[in-house]
Amino acid sequence: MKFTIIIFFSICFMLNMSCSRKNKTDLTDTSNTESVQSGKVIPYDVYPTNNDSLRVTVVGHGSLMFEYKGKIIHVDPYSEVTDYSKLPKADLILITHEHHDHLDTVAINAVKKADTHFIMSKICSETLKYGDVINNGDSTSFNGVSIKAVPAYNLVHQDCEAILFHPKGRGNGYLLLFDGLKVYVGGDTENIPEMKTLKGTIDIAFLPKNLPYTMDDDMFINAAEMIKPKNLYPYHMTEFDEAKISHAINDKNIKILVRPMSNH
């Protein structure tokens, strides 16, 4: 009996070690978590760069967090999706546009520190009265990360007064280059023609999918096929039919990663 028990636990131990080794060699390591002091954990993914690695956290809704070389970058922090007082303070905050779920002073005040740097669209700076402005097509850098503002706008969806929810030129998407790893943060946008210029160049893309403000399923599928990112995170959404959309995207080399849109 003792011999049988010893054999059983030896097998379990070997299986566990095998799984651990597999997790450590995955190109995209999703086995880690970012602990929040309240006890909630937010999953993150790790992507290798040429000489380091990038940690990617989908905080929820349109909010993201990147950690690279010891620096924390928050994108559109939004207090409705998590308690930002429990998250790492920001070295850089990127803001895409002025809507309340992207320009949220409660979340900004919770996560900023004395030396936090801000990069944003012009209308956001006019609201906050601070921050470095970059417009569509402008480029800058932060701590070795190149940052380019790209268009993010509606072609179709508009409000009851026939005004597009996101007019062209008002808001930004962002292209971030982390030591050879290229990240596209779409912001609030539809499947705009400028996406064609990104085809095959993006390692990680974040694309919104919610009506009536951004893209429906067909628009999302078209955007994915125009960009052809290696890894695609749908975000800024209320629902996502992963089976349907994965099946409809012709390029099966696009890896879709669905994460929770709230982490309270």
C-alpha positions as CSV (number, residue, x, y, z in Angstrom):
1,M,0.0,0.0,0.0
2,K,2.8,2.4,0.9
3,F,4.6,1.7,-2.3
4,T,1.4,2.4,-4.3
5,I,0.9,5.8,-2.6
6,I,4.6,6.7,-3.2
7,I,4.2,5.9,-6.9
8,F,0.9,8.0,-7.1
9,F,2.5,11.1,-5.6
10,S,5.6,10.7,-7.7
11,I,3.5,10.7,-10.9
12,C,1.6,13.8,-9.7
13,F,4.9,15.6,-9.0
14,M,6.3,14.8,-12.4
15,L,3.1,16.0,-14.2
16,N,3.2,19.2,-12.2
17,M,6.8,19.9,-13.1
18,S,6.1,19.2,-16.8
19,C,3.2,21.8,-16.8
20,S,5.4,24.3,-15.0
21,R,8.1,23.9,-17.7
22,K,5.5,24.4,-20.4
23,N,4.2,27.6,-19.0
24,K,7.7,29.1,-18.8
25,T,8.4,28.4,-22.4
26,D,5.2,29.8,-23.9
27,L,5.8,32.8,-26.3
28,T,2.9,34.6,-24.6
29,D,2.9,33.7,-20.9
30,T,-0.7,34.0,-19.5
31,S,0.0,32.1,-16.4
32,N,0.9,35.1,-14.3
33,T,-1.3,37.6,-12.5
34,E,-1.1,41.1,-11.3
35,S,-2.2,41.2,-7.7
36,V,-4.5,43.9,-6.5
37,Q,-4.3,44.6,-2.7
38,S,-8.0,44.1,-2.3
39,G,-7.6,40.5,-3.1
40,K,-8.7,40.7,-6.7
41,V,-6.2,39.6,-9.3
42,I,-6.0,40.9,-12.9
43,P,-4.4,38.5,-15.4
44,Y,-1.6,39.8,-17.6
45,D,0.3,38.5,-20.6
46,V,4.0,38.7,-21.2
47,Y,5.5,39.3,-24.6
48,P,9.2,39.1,-25.3
49,T,10.9,42.2,-27.0
50,N,14.4,42.1,-28.5
51,N,16.1,42.6,-25.2
52,D,13.4,42.6,-22.5
53,S,9.7,41.8,-22.2
54,L,6.4,43.7,-22.1
55,R,3.7,42.9,-19.6
56,V,0.2,43.6,-20.9
57,T,-2.9,44.0,-18.6
58,V,-6.4,44.6,-19.9
59,V,-7.8,46.4,-16.9
60,G,-11.3,46.6,-18.5
61,H,-13.4,48.6,-20.9
62,G,-11.0,50.8,-22.8
63,S,-8.4,50.8,-20.1
64,L,-5.0,49.1,-20.4
65,M,-1.8,48.9,-18.5
66,F,1.7,48.2,-19.8
67,E,4.8,47.5,-17.8
68,Y,8.1,47.8,-19.5
69,K,11.6,48.1,-18.1
70,G,10.2,49.0,-14.7
71,K,8.0,51.8,-16.0
72,I,4.1,51.7,-15.8
73,I,2.0,53.0,-18.7
74,H,-1.7,53.4,-18.2
75,V,-4.0,54.0,-21.1
76,D,-7.5,55.6,-20.5
77,P,-7.8,54.7,-16.8
78,Y,-11.5,54.4,-15.9
79,S,-12.6,54.2,-12.3
80,E,-15.7,52.1,-13.2
81,V,-13.7,49.0,-14.1
82,T,-11.4,48.7,-11.1
83,D,-10.0,50.4,-8.0
84,Y,-7.1,52.3,-9.4
85,S,-5.8,53.2,-6.0
86,K,-4.8,49.5,-5.7
87,L,-2.9,49.5,-9.0
88,P,0.7,50.6,-9.7
89,K,1.2,54.3,-10.1
90,A,1.7,55.6,-13.6
91,D,5.0,56.8,-15.0
92,L,3.0,57.7,-18.2
93,I,-0.7,58.1,-18.9
94,L,-2.0,58.0,-22.5
95,I,-5.5,59.4,-23.1
96,T,-7.2,58.8,-26.5
97,H,-10.1,61.2,-26.3
98,E,-12.4,63.3,-24.1
99,H,-15.4,61.0,-23.4
100,H,-15.9,60.3,-19.7
101,D,-15.0,56.6,-19.9
102,H,-11.6,57.6,-21.3
103,L,-10.9,60.9,-19.7
104,D,-11.8,60.1,-16.1
105,T,-10.2,62.4,-13.5
106,V,-11.1,60.1,-10.6
107,A,-9.0,57.3,-12.1
108,I,-6.3,59.7,-13.2
109,N,-6.0,61.2,-9.7
110,A,-5.8,57.8,-8.1
111,V,-3.0,56.5,-10.4
112,K,-0.9,59.6,-11.0
113,K,2.2,60.7,-9.0
114,A,4.2,63.9,-8.9
115,D,6.3,63.0,-11.9
116,T,3.7,61.3,-14.1
117,H,4.0,62.2,-17.7
118,F,0.8,62.8,-19.8
119,I,0.3,62.4,-23.6
120,M,-3.1,63.1,-25.1
121,S,-5.2,64.6,-27.8
122,K,-5.6,68.3,-28.0
123,I,-9.2,68.3,-26.8
124,C,-8.2,66.3,-23.7
125,S,-5.5,68.8,-22.8
126,E,-8.0,71.6,-23.2
127,T,-10.2,69.9,-20.6
128,L,-7.4,69.0,-18.1
129,K,-5.3,72.1,-18.7
130,Y,-2.1,70.0,-18.7
131,G,-0.4,67.3,-20.7
132,D,1.7,67.0,-23.9
133,V,-0.5,67.1,-27.0
134,I,0.1,65.0,-30.1
135,N,-2.3,65.0,-33.0
136,N,-2.9,62.3,-35.6
137,G,0.3,61.7,-37.4
138,D,2.6,63.2,-34.6
139,S,5.2,61.1,-32.9
140,T,7.1,61.3,-29.6
141,S,8.8,59.0,-27.2
142,F,9.0,58.1,-23.5
143,N,11.7,56.1,-21.8
144,G,12.8,54.5,-25.0
145,V,9.3,53.7,-26.2
146,S,8.3,55.4,-29.5
147,I,4.7,56.7,-29.6
148,K,2.7,57.8,-32.6
149,A,-0.8,59.2,-32.6
150,V,-3.0,57.6,-35.4
151,P,-6.5,58.3,-36.5
152,A,-9.5,56.9,-34.5
153,Y,-12.9,57.9,-35.7
154,N,-16.4,56.9,-36.9
155,L,-17.4,56.6,-40.5
156,V,-21.0,55.5,-39.9
157,H,-22.3,55.6,-36.3
158,Q,-23.7,58.9,-35.1
159,D,-26.0,60.4,-32.4
160,C,-29.6,61.5,-32.7
161,E,-28.4,64.8,-34.2
162,A,-26.6,63.1,-37.0
163,I,-23.2,63.9,-35.5
164,L,-20.6,61.2,-35.6
165,F,-19.7,59.9,-32.1
166,H,-16.0,60.3,-32.8
167,P,-15.3,62.8,-35.6
168,K,-12.1,62.4,-37.5
169,G,-9.1,64.3,-36.0
170,R,-10.5,64.7,-32.5
171,G,-9.3,61.5,-30.9
172,N,-6.1,59.4,-31.1
173,G,-5.3,55.8,-31.4
174,Y,-1.7,55.0,-30.5
175,L,1.2,53.0,-32.1
176,L,3.7,52.0,-29.5
177,L,7.1,50.4,-30.3
178,F,8.7,48.5,-27.4
179,D,12.1,47.5,-28.5
180,G,10.9,45.8,-31.7
181,L,7.5,44.8,-30.4
182,K,4.7,46.9,-32.1
183,V,1.5,47.6,-30.3
184,Y,-1.6,49.2,-31.7
185,V,-4.2,50.8,-29.3
186,G,-7.2,51.5,-31.5
187,G,-9.1,53.8,-29.2
188,D,-12.7,54.5,-30.1
189,T,-12.8,53.8,-33.9
190,E,-14.5,52.0,-36.7
191,N,-12.8,50.0,-39.5
192,I,-11.2,53.1,-41.0
193,P,-9.1,52.9,-44.2
194,E,-5.9,54.1,-42.4
195,M,-5.8,50.6,-40.8
196,K,-4.6,49.2,-44.2
197,T,-1.3,50.9,-43.7
198,L,-0.7,48.7,-40.6
199,K,-1.2,45.4,-42.4
200,G,1.1,42.7,-41.1
201,T,3.2,45.0,-39.0
202,I,1.4,44.8,-35.6
203,D,2.4,42.3,-32.9
204,I,-0.4,43.2,-30.5
205,A,-3.7,45.1,-31.4
206,F,-6.5,46.3,-29.3
207,L,-9.7,46.9,-31.2
208,P,-13.1,48.1,-29.8
209,K,-16.4,46.4,-30.5
210,N,-19.5,47.9,-29.1
211,L,-22.6,49.5,-30.6
212,P,-23.5,52.2,-31.2
213,Y,-20.2,53.9,-30.5
214,T,-17.5,51.9,-32.3
215,M,-17.7,48.6,-34.4
216,D,-20.2,45.9,-35.0
217,D,-19.1,42.3,-35.7
218,D,-18.7,42.8,-39.4
219,M,-16.6,46.0,-38.9
220,F,-14.4,44.3,-36.3
221,I,-13.8,41.3,-38.6
222,N,-12.9,43.7,-41.5
223,A,-10.6,45.7,-39.2
224,A,-8.8,42.5,-38.1
225,E,-8.3,41.4,-41.7
226,M,-7.0,44.8,-42.7
227,I,-4.4,44.9,-39.9
228,K,-3.6,41.2,-39.5
229,P,-2.1,41.5,-36.1
230,K,-0.4,38.5,-34.5
231,N,-2.3,38.9,-31.3
232,L,-5.7,40.6,-31.1
233,Y,-7.5,41.8,-28.0
234,P,-11.1,42.8,-28.4
235,Y,-11.8,45.6,-25.9
236,H,-14.3,48.4,-25.1
237,M,-17.1,45.8,-25.5
238,T,-20.2,44.4,-23.7
239,E,-20.3,41.1,-25.6
240,F,-18.0,39.1,-27.9
241,D,-19.0,36.0,-29.8
242,E,-15.5,34.5,-30.0
243,A,-16.5,31.4,-31.9
244,K,-18.4,33.4,-34.6
245,I,-15.8,36.0,-35.1
246,S,-12.8,33.6,-35.0
247,H,-14.5,31.5,-37.7
248,A,-15.3,34.6,-39.9
249,I,-11.8,36.0,-39.8
250,N,-10.0,34.5,-42.9
251,D,-6.5,34.8,-41.4
252,K,-6.3,32.0,-38.9
253,N,-2.9,33.1,-37.8
254,I,-4.5,35.9,-35.8
255,K,-4.7,34.9,-32.1
256,I,-7.7,36.3,-30.4
257,L,-7.4,36.9,-26.6
258,V,-10.7,37.7,-24.8
259,R,-10.3,39.3,-21.3
260,P,-12.9,40.5,-18.8
261,M,-14.1,44.1,-19.2
262,S,-14.3,44.8,-15.5
263,N,-12.0,43.8,-12.6
264,H,-13.8,45.1,-9.5
